[in-house]
Each structure stands twice: as structure tokens, then as C-alpha cells.
């Protein structure tokens, strides 16, 4: 199973309501899925390695190479710093073995 982490590119303080010209509140359509992407552990490891070896700019270049849809340089820097701060995901635990196997009938 492919494991990954999500990054949200939307502004954290983006309002979900907007005021119309008549001064009434209406709900705004917010398409949050288009502002998200999933980072696999392999992507995160490559970005972390670039950050650790050559600094933030190299991590941004690696991030934008792997995710060409990120065009805003400031957001790319923010995402690269976030990903570089992640610790690798722990290894999957071994499956549970029952202490008392079920009896065959």
C-alpha cells in the first residue's frame, strides 16, 4: 500500500463565506481538492536529502521537479521547509499473530 502525506496549498485563513453586493452573506464554493497534493515517502526523502545537502533552494527545485503544478515560488519554499521537517514514517508493524489459533472443525 502506498503511504503518503497530504499538503494543503490553500490559505489557512481563507473565508468560506462572502458578502454579496446587497450586503447578504452567501456560501462561497471552495474547491480544496485542487489545492492539495500527496507526498510519498520517496518524494519526502528526496526533498529532505536535497534540503540537508544543499539547502532550501535545492529542496524547492526538487519539489518543483517532482510536482510541476506548484508554480508559486513562495508556496514551494513553504512546502519544501515543511517536508524537510518531517521525520520518516515508521516501518509497518508485523501482523498480529493470535495466541490461541482457532480450532478446525
N, C-alpha and C positions, 0 to 999 in steps of 0.2 A: 504494500500500500504506500502510495506516495504521500509523504508528510510535508507540510509547508506551513508558512505563517502568512497572514494577510496584512497588507499595508493599505491604509486608507489615505488617499491623496486629497480628500475633501477637507475644507477648513473645519476645524473643530467647533467654531462658534457660528457656523452658517445657520441662519434662522430658517425654520420650517414654515413660518407664517410671513405673509407680506401684506402691506397696506395698499388697497386699490385707490384709484383717483378719487372715489367718493368717500374715502376715509374708513372703509369697511375692511375687516380682516378676512383674508381668504387663505386657504392652504395652498402652498406652492408645491409643485411637483418636483421632487428631489430624486434624481437618478443617481443613487450612491454606488451602484454596482459598476458603473463605468469609471469610477474614480478609485477602484480597488484593484490590486493585483496580488497574486500569491507568489511567495518566495520559497523555493525549495531549499533544502539543507545544502545541496550542492551550490546553488546560487549564493546563499548566505556565506558559505565557506570561501568562495572565490572573492566575494566583496570584502570579507574580513581580512583575507590574505593581502589583497591589494591595499587596504587601509593600513594594515600593520607594517607592510614592507615599504610602501612608497607614499603614504599619506592620504589625505582626504580627497584631493583631486583625482588620484588614481582610482580610488574607490568609486567616485562619481562616474568616471569614464567606464569602469567595469559595469556599474549599474546600468548606465545608458546603453552599453553594448548588449547587455542581456535583456533589457526592457526598453526597446526603441520608442515606445509610446510615451515615455516620460520626456517631455520637451522642455519643461521649466527647470532651469539650472538650480534655482533656489530650492525647489521641492526635491530635486535629485540629491542635492547636498544633504538635506534633512533626512531623506530616506537612507542614504549611504551611512550617515552617522548613526542612525537608529539601528540599522542592520549590523554595523560593525560592533555595536554594544551588546548584541545578543550573544548568549552562550550557546554552544552546540546543544541540540536536543539530546536527551539521554537515550542510551540504547534501549530497544524494546525489551521488556521483561520476558523471561521464558514463560511458556504456557503453564498454567496451573495443573499439577498432577493430583488427582483425587487420592486421598489417603486410603479409602476403602473402595476399591473398584466395584462397580455394580456386578451383581451375580447374574450369570447367564441362566435362563430358564429353559 
